[in-house]
Amino acid sequence: MEIRELNNMQTPAFGARFNKKGLTEVVNYAKETGQLQALDSALNKLLHANDGDILIIHGKTPDGEIYSNFTMGKKTVQNLTADSKTPAEASFKGILELGELGRKFRRLIGGDVKENLKAEDIISRYAK
């Protein structure tokens, strides 16, 4: 994970090729809440849904408000965080919603889902 300085705030950011350190916050939240399987499923769908990196920027404003945004190219969608207590929780919920490949995902990629899953990918992942 790279830490970016935006308006004197440290803001964690990570892309679809998730860096181990960056994904740790979201994974730890999922682990603490017993939702690792749901996170893994959503990430797997995103991995094969469309080419391109998804940048997640989350954090707290100086006023203490939590935010979480997903950006892909020039498109950005915001995660509503009214019930989230941490930025990691807001991003976790956003990843689950993106993993449904519904309206939010189509808005982010600017069109229909183009699955790029190949038979070879499945074989290499599950065959010994």
MDTraj code that builds the backbone (N, CA, C; nanometers):
import mdtraj as md
import numpy as np

residues = "MET GLU ILE ARG GLU LEU ASN ASN MET GLN THR PRO ALA PHE GLY ALA ARG PHE ASN LYS LYS GLY LEU THR GLU VAL VAL ASN TYR ALA LYS GLU THR GLY GLN LEU GLN ALA LEU ASP SER ALA LEU ASN LYS LEU LEU HIS ALA ASN ASP GLY ASP ILE LEU ILE ILE HIS GLY LYS THR PRO ASP GLY GLU ILE TYR SER ASN PHE THR MET GLY LYS LYS THR VAL GLN ASN LEU THR ALA ASP SER LYS THR PRO ALA GLU ALA SER PHE LYS GLY ILE LEU GLU LEU GLY GLU LEU GLY ARG LYS PHE ARG ARG LEU ILE GLY GLY ASP VAL LYS GLU ASN LEU LYS ALA GLU ASP ILE ILE SER ARG TYR ALA LYS".split()
xyz = np.array([
    [0.0845, -0.1168, 0.0000],
    [0.0000, 0.0000, 0.0000],
    [0.0883, 0.1221, 0.0000],
    [0.0520, 0.2166, -0.0786],
    [0.1231, 0.3424, -0.0739],
    [0.0403, 0.4398, 0.0082],
    [0.1066, 0.5234, 0.0835],
    [0.0372, 0.6264, 0.1609],
    [0.0527, 0.7570, 0.0847],
    [-0.0573, 0.8174, 0.0529],
    [-0.0545, 0.9436, -0.0197],
    [-0.0954, 1.0569, 0.0736],
    [-0.0318, 1.1683, 0.0573],
    [-0.0678, 1.2875, 0.1327],
    [-0.1660, 1.3695, 0.0510],
    [-0.2866, 1.3829, 0.0985],
    [-0.3869, 1.4669, 0.0353],
    [-0.4391, 1.5646, 0.1391],
    [-0.4190, 1.6915, 0.1130],
    [-0.4646, 1.7950, 0.2054],
    [-0.4158, 1.7695, 0.3474],
    [-0.2893, 1.7360, 0.3608],
    [-0.2276, 1.7087, 0.4911],
    [-0.2875, 1.5885, 0.5629],
    [-0.3536, 1.4992, 0.4897],
    [-0.4083, 1.3774, 0.5496],
    [-0.3348, 1.2604, 0.4878],
    [-0.3027, 1.1612, 0.5666],
    [-0.2475, 1.0392, 0.5109],
    [-0.3629, 0.9545, 0.4617],
    [-0.3599, 0.9179, 0.3350],
    [-0.4703, 0.8463, 0.2744],
    [-0.4210, 0.7162, 0.2146],
    [-0.4686, 0.6023, 0.2666],
    [-0.4276, 0.4764, 0.2070],
    [-0.4944, 0.4558, 0.0718],
    [-0.4202, 0.3997, -0.0235],
    [-0.4751, 0.3730, -0.1554],
    [-0.4219, 0.2401, -0.2054],
    [-0.5077, 0.1618, -0.2683],
    [-0.4594, 0.0389, -0.3277],
    [-0.5398, 0.0070, -0.4523],
    [-0.4787, -0.0649, -0.5451],
    [-0.5416, -0.0921, -0.6727],
    [-0.5891, -0.2357, -0.6828],
    [-0.6422, -0.2719, -0.7979],
    [-0.6951, -0.4059, -0.8181],
    [-0.5857, -0.5115, -0.8066],
    [-0.4638, -0.4753, -0.8348],
    [-0.3521, -0.5645, -0.8078],
    [-0.3090, -0.5304, -0.6661],
    [-0.3852, -0.5793, -0.5728],
    [-0.3736, -0.5364, -0.4344],
    [-0.2365, -0.5657, -0.3767],
    [-0.1724, -0.4641, -0.3256],
    [-0.0487, -0.4825, -0.2507],
    [-0.0843, -0.5447, -0.1167],
    [-0.0004, -0.6347, -0.0708],
    [-0.0290, -0.7072, 0.0530],
    [-0.0535, -0.6118, 0.1696],
    [0.0315, -0.5120, 0.1812],
    [0.0186, -0.4187, 0.2938],
    [-0.1119, -0.3389, 0.2864],
    [-0.1512, -0.2991, 0.1665],
    [-0.2722, -0.2185, 0.1501],
    [-0.3990, -0.2951, 0.1782],
    [-0.4028, -0.4189, 0.1380],
    [-0.5229, -0.4991, 0.1567],
    [-0.5391, -0.5443, 0.3011],
    [-0.4333, -0.5340, 0.3791],
    [-0.4351, -0.5806, 0.5170],
    [-0.5467, -0.5176, 0.5990],
    [-0.5700, -0.3874, 0.5838],
    [-0.6745, -0.3202, 0.6618],
    [-0.8118, -0.3811, 0.6356],
    [-0.8435, -0.4010, 0.5082],
    [-0.9746, -0.4550, 0.4727],
    [-0.9836, -0.6019, 0.5134],
    [-0.8781, -0.6782, 0.4911],
    [-0.8777, -0.8201, 0.5282],
    [-0.8905, -0.8357, 0.6793],
    [-0.8211, -0.7533, 0.7554],
    [-0.8324, -0.7605, 0.9018],
    [-0.9740, -0.7315, 0.9476],
    [-1.0391, -0.6338, 0.8831],
    [-1.1788, -0.6060, 0.9171],
    [-1.2643, -0.7290, 0.8884],
    [-1.2455, -0.7902, 0.7704],
    [-1.3236, -0.9080, 0.7330],
    [-1.2975, -1.0232, 0.8291],
    [-1.1739, -1.0385, 0.8701],
    [-1.1384, -1.1457, 0.9642],
    [-1.2062, -1.1233, 1.0991],
    [-1.1985, -1.0000, 1.1486],
    [-1.2574, -0.9671, 1.2790],
    [-1.4087, -0.9874, 1.2802],
    [-1.4723, -0.9695, 1.1653],
    [-1.6180, -0.9810, 1.1582],
    [-1.6637, -1.1141, 1.0992],
    [-1.5699, -1.2054, 1.0755],
    [-1.6036, -1.3375, 1.0247],
    [-1.6555, -1.3373, 0.8813],
    [-1.6002, -1.2486, 0.7977],
    [-1.6506, -1.2349, 0.6616],
    [-1.5420, -1.2534, 0.5556],
    [-1.4401, -1.3323, 0.5865],
    [-1.3318, -1.3540, 0.4903],
    [-1.3807, -1.4195, 0.3618],
    [-1.4705, -1.5149, 0.3723],
    [-1.5218, -1.5840, 0.2531],
    [-1.5940, -1.4866, 0.1609],
    [-1.6735, -1.3979, 0.2170],
    [-1.7467, -1.2998, 0.1360],
    [-1.6493, -1.2060, 0.0649],
    [-1.5455, -1.1627, 0.1345],
    [-1.4452, -1.0748, 0.0744],
    [-1.3729, -1.1470, -0.0381],
    [-1.3299, -1.2699, -0.0141],
    [-1.2583, -1.3457, -0.1158],
    [-1.3443, -1.3660, -0.2397],
    [-1.4702, -1.3956, -0.2212],
    [-1.5616, -1.4162, -0.3339],
    [-1.5764, -1.2886, -0.4165],
    [-1.5942, -1.1762, -0.3498],
    [-1.6100, -1.0488, -0.4201],
    [-1.4829, -1.0120, -0.4955],
    [-1.3675, -1.0304, -0.4325],
    [-1.2410, -0.9984, -0.4985],
    [-1.2183, -1.0886, -0.6190],
    [-1.2565, -1.2139, -0.6078],
    [-1.2410, -1.3060, -0.7201],
    [-1.3271, -1.2633, -0.8390],
    [-1.4492, -1.2204, -0.8117],
    [-1.5360, -1.1724, -0.9195],
    [-1.4765, -1.0486, -0.9856],
    [-1.4246, -0.9569, -0.9043],
    [-1.3651, -0.8353, -0.9590],
    [-1.2409, -0.8647, -1.0409],
    [-1.1648, -0.9630, -0.9982],
    [-1.0419, -0.9996, -1.0676],
    [-1.0708, -1.0410, -1.2113],
    [-1.1820, -1.1086, -1.2329],
    [-1.2132, -1.1619, -1.3648],
    [-1.3227, -1.0851, -1.4383],
    [-1.3699, -0.9763, -1.3839],
    [-1.4836, -0.9065, -1.4435],
    [-1.4440, -0.8099, -1.5542],
    [-1.3306, -0.7450, -1.5414],
    [-1.2957, -0.6421, -1.6379],
    [-1.1474, -0.6110, -1.6264],
    [-1.0865, -0.5725, -1.7365],
    [-0.9465, -0.5315, -1.7318],
    [-0.9370, -0.3921, -1.6705],
    [-0.8287, -0.3666, -1.6042],
    [-0.8062, -0.2350, -1.5471],
    [-0.7942, -0.2402, -1.3968],
    [-0.7284, -0.1416, -1.3432],
    [-0.7080, -0.1332, -1.1993],
    [-0.8147, -0.0471, -1.1354],
    [-0.8566, -0.0891, -1.0192],
    [-0.9505, -0.0118, -0.9395],
    [-0.8725, 0.0458, -0.8225],
    [-0.8740, 0.1751, -0.8103],
    [-0.8054, 0.2435, -0.7015],
    [-0.9065, 0.2713, -0.5923],
    [-0.8743, 0.2318, -0.4715],
    [-0.9612, 0.2595, -0.3576],
    [-0.8901, 0.3600, -0.2685],
    [-0.9562, 0.4703, -0.2437],
    [-0.9016, 0.5726, -0.1541],
    [-0.9995, 0.5866, -0.0391],
    [-0.9495, 0.5602, 0.0814],
    [-1.0369, 0.5754, 0.1973],
    [-0.9610, 0.6395, 0.3117],
    [-1.0353, 0.6924, 0.4053],
    [-0.9738, 0.7582, 0.5198],
    [-1.0767, 0.8380, 0.5975],
    [-1.0247, 0.9297, 0.6776],
    [-1.1106, 1.0197, 0.7559],
    [-1.0723, 1.1628, 0.7234],
    [-1.1738, 1.2474, 0.7151],
    [-1.1490, 1.3891, 0.6933],
    [-1.1042, 1.4502, 0.8265],
    [-1.0511, 1.5714, 0.8249],
    [-1.0142, 1.6368, 0.9512],
    [-1.1325, 1.6502, 1.0473],
    [-1.2547, 1.6504, 0.9942],
    [-1.3755, 1.6587, 1.0771],
    [-1.4144, 1.5236, 1.1350],
    [-1.3420, 1.4166, 1.0969],
    [-1.3720, 1.2837, 1.1477],
    [-1.4707, 1.2044, 1.0637],
    [-1.5101, 1.2593, 0.9480],
    [-1.6023, 1.1876, 0.8605],
    [-1.5271, 1.0812, 0.7819],
    [-1.5870, 0.9650, 0.7689],
    [-1.5267, 0.8534, 0.6965],
    [-1.5654, 0.8622, 0.5499],
    [-1.4672, 0.8378, 0.4622],
    [-1.4982, 0.8346, 0.3198],
    [-1.4310, 0.7140, 0.2559],
    [-1.4872, 0.6712, 0.1437],
    [-1.4319, 0.5618, 0.0657],
    [-1.4768, 0.5811, -0.0782],
    [-1.3802, 0.5881, -0.1692],
    [-1.4092, 0.6082, -0.3108],
    [-1.3361, 0.5050, -0.3944],
    [-1.4000, 0.4609, -0.5018],
    [-1.3369, 0.3726, -0.5993],
    [-1.3198, 0.4517, -0.7278],
    [-1.2020, 0.4431, -0.7879],
    [-1.1730, 0.5128, -0.9123],
    [-1.1169, 0.4139, -1.0133],
    [-1.1631, 0.4255, -1.1355],
    [-1.1098, 0.3463, -1.2455],
    [-1.1015, 0.4392, -1.3651],
    [-0.9811, 0.4676, -1.4089],
    [-0.9642, 0.5645, -1.5170],
    [-1.0135, 0.7004, -1.4717],
    [-1.1118, 0.7541, -1.5428],
    [-1.1668, 0.8855, -1.5092],
    [-1.2983, 0.8763, -1.4333],
    [-1.3436, 0.7559, -1.4055],
    [-1.4718, 0.7365, -1.3372],
    [-1.4490, 0.7080, -1.1892],
    [-1.5347, 0.7662, -1.1052],
    [-1.5276, 0.7454, -0.9604],
    [-1.6672, 0.7199, -0.9066],
    [-1.6766, 0.6235, -0.8160],
    [-1.8014, 0.6024, -0.7429],
    [-1.7705, 0.6129, -0.5948],
    [-1.8661, 0.6645, -0.5218],
    [-1.8491, 0.6862, -0.3787],
    [-1.9257, 0.5791, -0.3026],
    [-1.8659, 0.5329, -0.1950],
    [-1.9334, 0.4380, -0.1070],
    [-2.0014, 0.5161, 0.0037],
    [-2.1289, 0.4935, 0.0204],
    [-2.2006, 0.5596, 0.1291],
    [-2.1554, 0.4972, 0.2600],
    [-2.1125, 0.5790, 0.3535],
    [-2.0474, 0.5285, 0.4741],
    [-2.1177, 0.5683, 0.6023],
    [-2.2436, 0.6002, 0.5968],
    [-2.3136, 0.6481, 0.7160],
    [-2.3080, 0.5484, 0.8308],
    [-2.3147, 0.4193, 0.8010],
    [-2.3148, 0.3198, 0.9082],
    [-2.1783, 0.2546, 0.9304],
    [-2.0759, 0.2992, 0.8599],
    [-1.9419, 0.2427, 0.8770],
    [-1.8675, 0.3152, 0.9873],
    [-1.7970, 0.2364, 1.0688],
    [-1.7233, 0.2952, 1.1810],
    [-1.5770, 0.3218, 1.1482],
    [-1.5243, 0.2558, 1.0429],
    [-1.3852, 0.2750, 1.0022],
    [-1.3773, 0.2832, 0.8499],
    [-1.2696, 0.3439, 0.7969],
    [-1.2509, 0.3450, 0.6517],
    [-1.2403, 0.2035, 0.5938],
    [-1.1768, 0.1119, 0.6661],
    [-1.1648, -0.0261, 0.6182],
    [-1.3023, -0.0912, 0.6045],
    [-1.3915, -0.0649, 0.6988],
    [-1.5272, -0.1194, 0.6914],
    [-1.6014, -0.0631, 0.5702],
    [-1.5863, 0.0672, 0.5452],
    [-1.6522, 0.1297, 0.4305],
    [-1.6010, 0.0698, 0.3000],
    [-1.4701, 0.0493, 0.2904],
    [-1.4141, -0.0095, 0.1690],
    [-1.4548, -0.1559, 0.1547],
    [-1.4599, -0.2286, 0.2659],
    [-1.5038, -0.3678, 0.2632],
    [-1.6445, -0.3771, 0.2058],
    [-1.7347, -0.2939, 0.2567],
    [-1.8730, -0.2948, 0.2077],
    [-1.8791, -0.2556, 0.0601],
    [-1.7952, -0.1615, 0.0216],
    [-1.7899, -0.1212, -0.1184],
    [-1.7390, -0.2320, -0.2086],
    [-1.6387, -0.3072, -0.1633],
    [-1.5867, -0.4195, -0.2416],
    [-1.6946, -0.5251, -0.2595],
    [-1.7699, -0.5541, -0.1518],
    [-1.8784, -0.6514, -0.1641],
    [-1.9815, -0.6054, -0.2668],
    [-2.0138, -0.4762, -0.2638],
    [-2.1119, -0.4236, -0.3592],
    [-2.0573, -0.4278, -0.5016],
    [-1.9319, -0.3909, -0.5201],
    [-1.8723, -0.4000, -0.6537],
    [-1.8698, -0.5443, -0.7021],
    [-1.8448, -0.6383, -0.6103],
    [-1.8385, -0.7796, -0.6450],
    [-1.9694, -0.8362, -0.6966],
    [-2.0787, -0.7657, -0.6749],
    [-2.2082, -0.8080, -0.7291],
    [-2.2166, -0.7785, -0.8781],
    [-2.1213, -0.6999, -0.9294],
    [-2.1135, -0.6627, -1.0707],
    [-2.2419, -0.5966, -1.1197],
    [-2.3024, -0.5210, -1.0320],
    [-2.4282, -0.4534, -1.0633],
    [-2.4084, -0.3111, -1.1102],
    [-2.5040, -0.2283, -1.0735],
    [-2.5080, -0.0891, -1.1186],
    [-2.3816, -0.0112, -1.0812],
    [-2.3362, -0.0267, -0.9581],
    [-2.2175, 0.0480, -0.9156],
    [-2.0963, 0.0085, -0.9987],
    [-2.0809, -0.1211, -1.0239],
    [-1.9663, -0.1668, -1.1025],
    [-1.9750, -0.1157, -1.2464],
    [-2.0938, -0.1237, -1.3072],
    [-2.1096, -0.0754, -1.4447],
    [-2.0850, 0.0743, -1.4546],
    [-2.1264, 0.1483, -1.3515],
    [-2.1009, 0.2926, -1.3493],
    [-1.9507, 0.3197, -1.3410],
    [-1.8811, 0.2380, -1.2631],
    [-1.7370, 0.2571, -1.2451],
    [-1.6604, 0.2263, -1.3735],
    [-1.6964, 0.1183, -1.4423],
    [-1.6226, 0.0814, -1.5630],
    [-1.6757, 0.1505, -1.6872],
    [-1.7914, 0.2169, -1.6756],
    [-1.8456, 0.2922, -1.7873],
    [-1.9114, 0.2063, -1.8929],
    [-1.9714, 0.0961, -1.8533],
    [-2.0395, 0.0106, -1.9507],
    [-2.0707, -0.1254, -1.8927],
    [-2.0884, -0.2211, -1.9814],
    [-2.1231, -0.3566, -1.9397],
    [-2.0005, -0.4335, -1.8916],
    [-2.0262, -0.5354, -1.8121],
    [-1.9210, -0.6218, -1.7606],
    [-1.8664, -0.7066, -1.8739],
    [-1.7336, -0.7090, -1.8855],
    [-1.6665, -0.7923, -1.9846],
    [-1.5827, -0.8934, -1.9092],
    [-1.6326, -1.0133, -1.8976],
    [-1.5613, -1.1147, -1.8213],
    [-1.4380, -1.1600, -1.8971],
    [-1.3242, -1.1633, -1.8301],
    [-1.2001, -1.2045, -1.8961],
    [-1.1453, -1.3341, -1.8373],
    [-1.2301, -1.4148, -1.7811],
    [-1.1906, -1.5429, -1.7246],
    [-1.1641, -1.6419, -1.8370],
    [-1.0534, -1.7135, -1.8262],
    [-1.0166, -1.8124, -1.9270],
    [-1.0142, -1.9505, -1.8633],
    [-1.0371, -2.0522, -1.9443],
    [-1.0346, -2.1911, -1.8961],
    [-0.8996, -2.2229, -1.8328],
    [-0.7932, -2.1708, -1.8913],
    [-0.6586, -2.1956, -1.8378],
    [-0.6425, -2.1409, -1.6961],
    [-0.7084, -2.0272, -1.6689],
    [-0.7029, -1.9692, -1.5349],
    [-0.7619, -2.0640, -1.4317],
    [-0.8744, -2.1228, -1.4652],
    [-0.9418, -2.2148, -1.3728],
    [-0.8550, -2.3389, -1.3506],
    [-0.8015, -2.3933, -1.4588],
    [-0.7183, -2.5116, -1.4474],
    [-0.5945, -2.4851, -1.3640],
    [-0.5272, -2.3731, -1.3892],
    [-0.4038, -2.3431, -1.3144],
    [-0.4319, -2.3162, -1.1670],
    [-0.5488, -2.2640, -1.1368],
    [-0.5817, -2.2327, -0.9981],
    [-0.6191, -2.3586, -0.9162],
    [-0.6929, -2.4500, -0.9790],
    [-0.7491, -2.5603, -0.9025],
    [-0.6867, -2.6964, -0.9292],
    [-0.6090, -2.7118, -1.0346],
    [-0.5486, -2.8415, -1.0656],
    [-0.4128, -2.8545, -0.9972],
    [-0.3772, -2.9779, -0.9602],
    [-0.2462, -3.0021, -0.8984],
    [-0.1484, -3.0496, -1.0002],
])
top = md.Topology()
chain = top.add_chain()
for i, resn in enumerate(residues, 1):
    res = top.add_residue(resn, chain, resSeq=i)
    for name in ("N", "CA", "C"):
        top.add_atom(name, md.element.get_by_symbol(name[0]), res)
traj = md.Trajectory(xyz[None], top)
